[in-house]
């Protein structure tokens, strides 16, 4: 006669996680992010998310998730996890066909006002919020130049940027880039239609939540501006871009933070270098070539 083997006893980590989850059921709806510890970037991304949301914990009226609990290193249950409050809505890029132009403009205004409040929070340094960052700096000029030199080198190694163009980029930054900001702001870093959740309301549409905080860092507000403008370059998002600029500019008394194209050009160049590498890495050659063309156009603009 054979008998089924008794179930293996639960480990201490099992009971520890059960206790955490049980204690949190009274808090409200939760979103659980959990990944295998073998993924190399998870701890860094979870760390950035947790650090950004802790800085924002006093902004309870903003449409952002609240951090309930987490272990970014996986020491509690053997895998990194974050427990976040639930945020309602669907990605803006999916809802876009159902949103009228005026409502899209109003969503943009609300987004600009929200991001302006995020930027009022000050970070300890330029660069990563938590992880070791060789380029981290107490000054924006040093941080941007280090970042630029690294991107130029990496693009050159991939054959995406010739040596002469790379040298011209670095020379221009060294000669012309003089940021006026004096403190690193908390920068969202994830502004895109897929991370902006929207939901219908009695008066049209509202922002239900902002996702993608793993990209947060300490830097200039201009970085968020160029990320949004790049992610919404489709003409269908025109009203959102206009509303964002108006809402942001009217919410800040610091002129140098406003959404002004001439001030954004250096950051657009840095973003193009990063996006070109990302397109190449995922095999999107068409987008890679498009972004190389944008970069060349920006350089001609600077030379003129």
N, C-alpha and C positions, 0 to 999 in steps of 0.2 A: 504494500500500500504506500502511495506517495502522498505527500502533503505539500501544499503551497508554502513557499518560503515566506516568513514573516516580513512585513515591510521594514525597510531600513529606518532606524531611528532618525528623527529630524536633528539637524545640527544646530549649534548655538546661533549660527547666522540666520537660519530659518526662523527661529523664534524671535530674533532681534528684528527682522524685517516685518514679521507678523505683528509685533508690538507697535512698530512705527505706523504701519498701515491702519491698524485698528484704532490707534489714537487719533489718526487724521480723518476718520470717517465723519466726525462731528464738525469738521471745519467747513465742509462744503464741497462742491464739485472739484475734481482734481484732474490734471493732465499729468501722466507719468511718462517720463523719458528715461529709457534704460537701454544700455548697449553692452555688448560683450567687451570685456577688458582687453581683448587682443587688438581692437581698433586703436591705432596710435594717437589719433587726434581727439578722441572723445573726452579725455580728462581735461585737455586744454579748452575745448569748446564749452564743456559744462562749467569749468571754472570761470570763464568769461561771462557766461550767462548768469551764474550765481552772483558774481561780483557786481555786475551791472544792476541786477534786480535788488540787491541789498542797498546799493546807493539810491535806488528809486523807491525804497519801501515807504517813504513818507509821502510820496505822490499818489495817494490812494484814489484820487479821482481821474487819473489818467488811464487810458485803455491798454494797460499792460498786465501781463500775468503777475501774480504775487508768488514769491518763493515760499513754499510751506516747509519743505525739508529737502535734504539732499546730502549726497556723499560723492564728491567729484573724483575721488581717488579709488573708490570701490573697496574701502577698508571695512565697511559695515557688513555687506552681504556678498562681497566678492565681485561686484560689478558696479560701475558708476551709475548713479541715478539722480534724477531731480524730480521732486513733486511740486507741481505748479498749480495754481488756481486755474479753473477753466475760463476760457475766453470764447465768446460767441461770435458767429459769423462765418462767412465763406471768403476765400481769397478774392481780392478785387479783380484780378484778371479774369476770373470766372463769372463774376457778377456784372462786369462792365457792359455787356449788351443790354442790360435791363435798367441802366442808370442814365437818366437824362443829363444833358450838358450842365444845367444849372446845379443839379444835385452833385455832379462830379466836381464842380468848382467849389461847392460848400464843403465837400469831403476834403478837398485840397487845403482849404483854409483851416479846417480843424486839424489836419495833419501838421501843417506848418506851426500852428499854435502849440501842439503837443510836443513836437521835436524841439521847439524853442525852449520849452520848460526842461526837457532832458538836458539840453546844452548848458543850462544854468548850474548844473552840478559839476564840481571841480574834481579832477583826478590828481593823483600824486605825481604822475609823470606822463610824458608822451610815449605811447606804445601800449603793449599788452597790459591788461588790468591785473593779471595774476601770474602768467607763465614767464619763464626766463626769456628775455627778449634782448638779444645782443645790440639791437638798434635803439633801445629805450634811452630816453634823454630827458633832461630837465628843461631843454629849450626846443622849440619847434623847428628852427632852422637846422640844427644838428640832426634831429630825428628825420626830417624830410630828406636831407642830403644822404644820410646813411641808407634810407629806404630806396631812394632813387638809384644810388650806385649799385645796390644789390639787385634791383630789378633790371637795370641796364646789363649787368654782368650775366644774369640768368637768361635774358632774352638773347644776348649775344651768343651764349653757349648753344642755344637752340636754333641759331641761324635766323632769328626773327628780327634782328637789329644789327646793322653793320657797325663796324668799329668807329667810323667817322661820325655817323649820326649819334651814336651813344656818347662820344666825346663832346659833341656839340650840345647835347642835352645837359650833360653834367656841367659844362662850362657856363651855359646860360643860367642854370640854377645857382651856381656859385656866385655869379655876377649880379643877378637880378632878384633872386628870391629873398625878400625881407618881410616875413610875416609880422603883423602888428599885434597879434594876440600875445598875452603875457602868461596865461595859465591854460593847461590842457583841460578841455571840456570833456564830459562824458559824451562819446559819439556812438550812436546806435549801430551804424555800419551795415544794417540789413534792410535798408529802405528799398523795397521792390513790391510790385503789385501782388506777388505770390505770398508775401509776408504781411500784407495789410489786410486784415479781416474786416469785412463790412457786413452790416445787417440792416434790413428794412426797419423803419420806425414810423410813428404816426405822421411825422413831417418829411418823410422821404427815406434817406439812408443815413446811417451813422457808422463811425468807426467802432467795431466791436473789439478789436485787439490788434496788437503788434507782436509778431513772432520774429525769430531770427536773431536773438540777442547774443548768440555765440560769436557774432562778429564785432561786438562792442569793444571799444578801446578808448584810450585817452588821446585826443587830437584836436584839430580845428573843426568847428562846425561846417566849414566848407567841404569836408570830406563827405558828410551826409548829403549836402546839397548836390554834389556831382554824382553821387551814387544814384540818387533819385532821378535826376535829369537823364542819366544814362539808361536807367531801367524803364523810363517812360518816354523814350524817344518816338514811340509810335504816335502818329497824329491823333489817334483816338483818346490819348491821355492829355491832350492840350489843356483842357479845363482844369484838370488836376494840378498840372504844373503851375498854371497861372494862380490858382487858388493857394497853392503851397507857398509860392513866393510872396504873395500879398499877406497871407496869414502870418508867415514868419517875420517879415519885415515890420509889420505893425506891432509885433509882440516884443521886439527887442529894441533897446535904446542904443545898442552898440552898432554903429554903422558898418564897421569892418566885418561883422558877422552876416550882414544881409546878403541876399541872393543876387549878386552882381557878376555878370559874365567875366569882366576883365579881371576880377579878383579870383575867380574860380579856375582860370586857365592852368596855372601850375598844378592844381589838384586833378584836373581833367587829364593832364599828361601822365601823372602818376597812376591814375586809374586805368588809362588806356594800356600802359605797360603791363599792369596786373591782369587786366581782362584779356589781353592778347595771349599771355602765357596760359591762362585758364582755357581759352578756346582751343589753343594748340593741344593742350593736355587731354581734352575730351574728344579730339579729332574733328572739331568743327572748323575746317579749313576756310570755309567761306566767311565765317564770322571773324576768324583770325585775320584774314586779309582786309576785311572791312575796317577793323580796328587799327591795323597798321596804316591804312589810308587816313583815318581820322587823326592819328598821331602825326603823320606828315603834314596834314593841314594845319594842325595846331602849331607846329614848328614854323611853317611859312607865316602864320599870323604873328608869331613872336618876332620873326626876322623883319617883318614889315613895320 
